[in-house]
Amino acid sequence: MAIFTSFEHETATQQPSQLKSVQIQDHLRQEPPYHRAVLCYIVRGANIEQELPKSPKANSAQVRKSDRVALPCGPLEPLLGVIEDNSSSPLDTAWKTIRKQTSIPPSSLSVLRYGKSFFSATSSIGQKCLFYPFAFHLNTLSGLSTEVDKLRLDQSICEWDNRDPNPYDLMDSHYHGQGLRKIWFEIDLGPTPGKMLASGLKQLQHDHESGARKLAAVSVNILRAVLVNLDDPITLGGTWWQKARITAWHLWKNGRQSMDAAILSFLLMTLTEIETFLLTMGPEETCDKLHISELFDRIQKKIRSYKLRLSYNFGSYAMSKISRTGSIPKHLKILTLSASHTIRECIAQLVRISGAQSIDICVLESRPLFEGVSLASSILEYLENEPNSPKVDVSIFTDASVAFAAQGVDFLLLAADRIAADGSVSNKTGSLPAALSVRHVSPSADIIVVSELDKVAMQSCDTEAHTMENNESSEVLDAWQQSETVKGLGVIEQKIQKKSRQVSVNVPNVYFEWVPPTLIDAYICEDGVKLPSDFRKRSQWIKEQCERYFDHDL
């Protein structure tokens, strides 16, 4: 492990929770300045869905030999890197540390898991430090140029060696073990709940069809599955509540980062409901798993109600604009893209109540997975069951023809996977060209975002800070392979697989992009029309709740 002998001492900014007690805040203020650092665990062959050893008491607070789960890395110390200034993010520093201390090319690695940050002291740095642990998965051994790298990785994939100090004995006393514990939640949750969470995270990561609201609802279901399989007494003062918050944190950070605003909001709502319920119980009352299941049923019912309320509110907004013209229009034209159940319900509502004689619905195909085609199909299926609907023409346009599709539209409907505090909206790639085209060729049209308030992201997260989701280039290549007119595709595929310093090729597959608030006329949410100022308040609330439930003592 690299020992840092010289570095610039930077003071990290402390932000204690406003909801903590005054005593805790005063204690934090009296602490000397601390440093921030990253821990990088590099593993390969990590199968986090493997069968874990069963234990009759797998969820007890203390880890015993009979409770231990198989871990994917060995006792080798992780790479340590100091975050030298407040402008550097922990993840950027982690990548920088790997580049400095190994010869492993970044293309050979991927982030496997984020670990919860924690405070600890280390002689390497000389004082208290806030650590950010990361697990990186080595996807290929190609590119390793030194025996040191290979030795490090060969050791790290072994199971714990009996000749080495048992890492479980170091879990709470040494920052190496603490970092591993923060990453590998199976240690604290136990085999069965840990496996459920790991499987649930993979489900969220690999679902490229569902929208943010649906994935957020799935996250709540995963939390439910984990909690009902814990054996700890269900109280706020014991390990059960700590494990509930740990599970929620991992679902937020390791589920689907491009949609984590909705996932986080749903999880915070769930934690708040659980906490409120447990606080109302008398000292002699006990809470069992049936009570928790019933609570989750009520939460899911509340979530399902959002979609209907959104469509009603959009219908009211659209009709208010139509009424200002003084007459019912003979014709309406709507433009949208991607696949969104919310958008479909809004379009269906407008078809039912507009009174127009004919409605044109223009849908962009939304490459590379063509979600727009799926949306058009679901709209057509709905209209078949509406015998009294007006004449409706559904047109599917290529993404490249968005300017043509935007001519003469009355409404551009956009969903949202994330809303920043300033009102910027992250949605399917193609949303910004659609908004720009509508503003240019149909300036009188309304550009409307229809979204739950739960899509609002935490305050202090601007558009540049949000993770850009760049998915597999194979999704783009698959569409090219279906066309007989594409020439030389083999050359491109070969260059993608074999990188060259002189000539290289990349096929970005970025799923989401930002639409600035200057291009948006209205935000329709489940409780009415909103303004960017409403989002600022909401994002501040989310920040406060995160500090409350996910503090450094978790």
N, C-alpha and C positions, 0 to 999 in steps of 0.2 A: 504494500500500500504506500502511496506517496505521502511523505510527511512534509507539511508546508513549513519551511524555515523562515520565510519572509513573505509578507503580504500587506496590503494597505488596510489599516484598521478602519472599518466603516461601521457606523452605528445604525442598526436596523431600527425602523420606526415601530414602536409598540402600539398596539391598538387593543387594549383590554375591553372586554364586553361592557357596554353601558348597562347591561342587565345584571351584572355580577354585583356582589356586595361591595360596600364602600371599603371594607377591610381588604378585600382581594385587590381592588384597584390601587389602594395605597401601597400595598405590598409590591405590586408590579412597578409602581413609580419609583420605589426605593431600590429596586434591583439595579446593579451596574449595567452599563451598555453591554449587549450581547451580540455575538456574531451569528450569521446565518450560513449554513453549509448544506451541501447535498451528499447523499449516500447513493452510490450506483451499484446495484447488484446485477451482474450479467450472468444469465443462465441460458442453457440450451437443453432441448429435450424435455422442457417442463410441461407435463401433462396435468393441468390443474383440474381435469375432470376425472382423474384416476380414482379407482376404488380406494378409499381411505380406511385404515384399520378401525374396526368397530370397538366401542368401549361401553360398558354398562353405565358409566358416569362420564360421558364425553363432554359435558357442558359445565363441569364444575369450575369454580373460579381459579383453582390452582391447576397447573399442568403437571400431571404425573406420568410416569413411564408408560402406564397402561393406556393413557389418554393421547399419547403423542401421535401426531399425524406425519405422514411422509412429506418431507420438504424437498423442493426442487433444486436447492443449491447447497454447497458444502460450507465448511467452516472458514474458508478464506475470507479475509477482511475485504469489505467493499471498497470501491474507489471513493475517495473523499475529495470534495472540491468546495472551496469557500466562495460564497456569493459576495463579490467585492464591492458592489454598489447597489443602491436601491432600484436602479433602472433595469437591472438584470433579473429576469424571471428564474425561478428554481429549475424549470425544465431546460431553458437555454443554457444555464450553468452546467447542468448534468451532461448535456451533449458536448459542451466545451471541455468538460473534465475528461470525458471518454476520449476525445480527440487528442488532448494533451498527454494523457497517461497511457494510452494504448495506440496501436496502429490499426485498430479495427475500423474499417470504413463504415460510416453512418448507414450506408445502403444495406449493410448486413444486419442491422439491428432494428428493432421496433420496441416501442414502449409496451411492456406487458402489464404493469400495474403501477399506479400511484400509491404511495403510502401516506398515512396521516402524519403530519408534522409533529415534532415533540421536542421538548427541552432536555438537554443533558450536558454534562461537563466532559471535556476531553483534554488530555494532556497535549495532544497534537496542536491544539489551538490555544490552550492555556486559560480558557475561561468558559463560562456558560454559553451554550450555543443552541440555536434553533435549527434542528435538522429536518430536511425534506428527503425522505427515502424514495427511490425509484427502482423498479425491477425492469431490466431490459432483456428481451429475448433475442438470442443470436440465431438468426434465420439460416445462415450458411457459414461454413468455415472458410470459404474462399476469401482471400484478401488478408488473412492473418500472415504477417510477414516475420514475426519474431517468435522464438521459442518461449519467451516470457508470456506472451499472450496465450499461446497454446497450453502452457503449463497451468496458467490461471484458470482457463476454462475447463481443462481436464479435471482439475481438482474440484471445481465448483459444481460439476454435475454428479459427483459421487454422493452417496448417502452419508450420513454422519459416521465418521470413523471412530471406533471405540477407543482408539489410542489418543484421540484428541479430547480436549476439554468438552464436556457436554454443553452444546449451545443453549439448551433450555436453562442451564444454571446461570447463564449470562443474560437471559432475556430482559431482566429488569435492572441489572447492575451495570451493563456495558452498552454503549450506544450502538455497537454492531448488532447485538442481539435485539435491542429495542427496535432498531430500524427494520430488521427482518420480520419481527412480530407485527409491526405496523403495516407491512406489505402483505404478509401471509396470514390473512384473517382466520384461516382454518385452525390456527393454533388456539385462538381464544374461543371461537364459536363452537369448535368440535367438529368431528367428521361429517355427520349428516347435515347439520345446518350450513357448514362451510361448503360442502359440495353443492347444496342447493343455491347458495349465493354465487359460487363460481359458475355454475351452469346458467344461472339467470343473467349474469354479466355477459356471457358469451352470446346469449339470445339477443340482448340489447345491441351488442356490437355488430352482429351479423344481419340484423333486420334493416334492410335498405329500402323497404317498401312502406312501412308504417310511418305516420306523421308523429310530431312531437307529443301531441296529446295522448295518442294511443300508447306510445312508448312510456310516457309518464305513468299511465294507468297500469301498464305491465310492471313497472318498477314497484308500484304499491303492492301488486299481487306477489311479487318476489319477496318483498319485505314481510308480507303476511306469512308466506310459506316458511321463511326462516324462523319467525317468531313463534309460530305454533309448534315448532320442533325443538325449541329450547326447553330444557328441564328445570331451569332456574325458577325460583319463586317470582311471581310477577309483581314487582314493587318498583317504586321510583328510587329507592335507596340502595338497591342491590345490583348484582351483575346483570340481571335481565335488562334493565333500562340502559345500562352501558352498552350491552351487545346490540340492543335495538338501534342506538345512535351510531354505533360502529357500522352496522349493516347499511343504514341509510347513507352514511358518508361514502361508503364504497360504491353504492348504487349511483350516487351523484357523480363521483370523480372517475369511476372506472366503467361506467355503463356506456353512455353515448354522449361525448362531450359537446358535439355540435348541437345537441338538443337538451343539454343539461339544465337550461333555465326552467323548462316545464317539469323535468324530472325532479329538480330541487324543490320547486314550489309545491308539488304534490306530496313529496316526502315531508317537507316542513309542516304542511297542513296535517298530515297523518300523525306526526310526532306531537303536534299541538293537541290534537284530538285525544290521543292516548294519554298524554300528561294530564289534561283536564279531567278525563274520566277517572284516572287513578287518584287524583287529588280529591275527588268528590266522595270517594269511598271512606267509610268510617274505619276507626282503628281496629274494630273486631271483624270487619268484613275481609274476605279474601277474593282475589280475582283469579279466575281460571281461564283456560284457553278458549272456552266457549264465549266468554264475555269479549275477548279480543277478536274472535271471528265475527261476532255480531257487530262490533265496532267497525271493522273493515267493510262489512256489508253496507253499513250506512255511508261510509266514505265513498265507496264505489257508486252508490246511488246518486250521491251529490255530484260526482264527476260526470256521470252520464247525463245529468240535467243540463250541463253547460251547452251542449250542442243545440238543443231545442231553443234555449234562450237566445243564443247567438243568432239563429236564423230569424227568430221573431224580431229581434232588434234591428237586424239588417233590413228586413222587410219594411219596418217602420221608417227607417232612414230613407230608403229608396222611394217609398210612397210620398214622403214629405217633399223630396226633391221634385217628383213628378207633379205633385199638386201645385207647386209654385209656377208651373207652366200654364196653369189655368184650364188644361184639358187633358184627357187621357190620350197618351201617344198611340198611334197606330202600330208603331214599330219600336222595338228595343233591341240593342245589341250589347252583348256582354263578352268580355275577353278574360280568360284566366289560363292557368297552367298548372302542371303537376297534378298529383292526386291528393285530394283532401276531402274527408267526409264533411267537414264544416262547410267548405265551399259548395259541395254538392247540395247540402241542405239549404244553403242560402239561395242558390239558383232555383231549387225546387219551390221555395217560398215565394220568390219573385214571379215565377211562372203562374203560381196559384192566384196571386192577389193583384198583379199589375193592371189587369184589364186590357193589355195590349192585344191587338189582333194577331201579331206575329212577333216572334222573338228569335234572334240569331244568337247562338251560343258558340263562340270561337275558342277552341282549346289548343294551346301549343303542345306538340307531341312530347316535349320534355325528355330529351336524350340524357344519358344513354339507356336508361331503363324504360323509357317511353311511358312514364306514369300518366301523362296527359291522355294517352289512348285508354288507359284503364278508367280515368275519370269520365271520359266521353261515353264509354260503355255503360258505366253505372248510371249516368244521367239518362241514357236511352232506356235502360231497364226500368227506371223510375217512371218515365213519361208513358211507358206502355200501360202502366196501371193508373193513369190519370186520364180518363176518357173525356173530361171536360176542359182539358188544357188547350190553350190557343195553338196556332200553327207554330211549330218549333223546328228550326233548322240547326243541326249540330255540325260544325265544320272543324276538322282537325288539321291544323297548319304545322308545317315544319318550323322549327325554332328560328331558322334563318329568315323566314318570311314574316317575322313579327311586325315589321313596319306596315306591311300590306294588311295584315290581320287587324291592326289597330285603327284603320281608317273608319271613321264614323261610329266608333263605339260610344256607349253611354256610361258604362261602368267597366273599370278594370278591377277585378277581385283578386286579392292576394291573401293567402294564409300567412302564418308566421311560425317559424321554428324558434325564434328568439327575438325579443324586443329589448333594445338597449335603453338606458335611462333617459337618453335624449330623444327617444322616439324612432331611432333608426331600426329597421326591420330586416332580420336575416331570414331569407326564404330560398326556395329552390333556385339554382342558377338559371338565369333567363328572366328573373323578375325585374332586374334593373333595366335591361334592354326594353322590356315590355313597358315599364313606367316611362322611360325616356321617349319611346316611340309614341305612346298615347299622348304625352304632354306636347309633343311636336305636331303630330298630324291630327289629333282630336283634342285641342286645348280645353274645350268645354266639358269633357268627360270627367267623372269623378274617379280618382284612384283610391280605392278603399281597402284597408287591411281589416280582416275579420279574424279575431283571435281572442282566446281567453287571457285574462290578466296573469294567469300562471306562467305565461311565456316571458314575462318581464325578467330580465337578468339582474343579478346583484349589482348594487351601486359600486362604482370605481372600476367596473369592467366596461371599458369603451370598446368600440368596434375593432380596434387594432389588437386588443388583448384577447379577443375570443379565438378559440382554436379553429383553424381552417381545416375542414375535413376533406382530405385528398384521398379518394378511394382507388381501388384497383384499376389500372389502365386496361385490364382485360375486358372490363365492361364496355369500354369504347371500341376495343379491337373486335369484340364479338359482332358488333353491328357492321363493321367493315368487312368481316369475313363472309357475311351473308350476301354481299354484293359482288357480282361477277365483273363489274366495271372497275373495281379498285385494282390498280397495277402496282407491283412491287411491294406488296404487303409483307412478304417474307423477309425483305431487307430490313424493314422497320422492326419486325419482331426479333430478328437476329441482333440488331443494335440495342434493343431494350434489354435483352438477356445478357449480352456481353458488352459491358461498358468500356469505352475507349477514351483516353485523355484527349485525343485529337478531335474525334468526331463522335458525338453522342446524340441521342434522341430521347425525348420525354413526351409522354402522353398524359398530361394532367387530367384528373377527373374530379374536379372540385364540385361538390354537391350544392353548396349554399353561397349566397352573396348578399351584400347589404344594399338596402334601398334607403336613402337618406330621408329625413322627415320633410324636407322641402318639396319632395315629390308626392307626398301623401296628403290627401284631402280629409280623410276621416279614419278614425280607429273605432271599430265596432267591437265591443266586448260583451260579456255575459250580463253585465249590469248597466249597459248603455254606451253612449258615445264618450270616448275618453280623449284627453289632451296629453301632450308630453309631460306636463307638470304632474299628472296623475301617475305616470310611470316613474318619475323621480321619487315620489313618495313610496311607491310600491317597492322600488329597488332598495331604498333605504331600510324598509321593514325587513326585506329578505336578508340584508347584510346583518342586521341586528339579531335576527333569529339564528343565522349561521354561527355568529359569535356565541350565542347562548347554548346551542345544542352541540356544536363541534369545536369546543375550545381546545387548548393545548393539553388539557388534562385528560382528554378522552383516550 
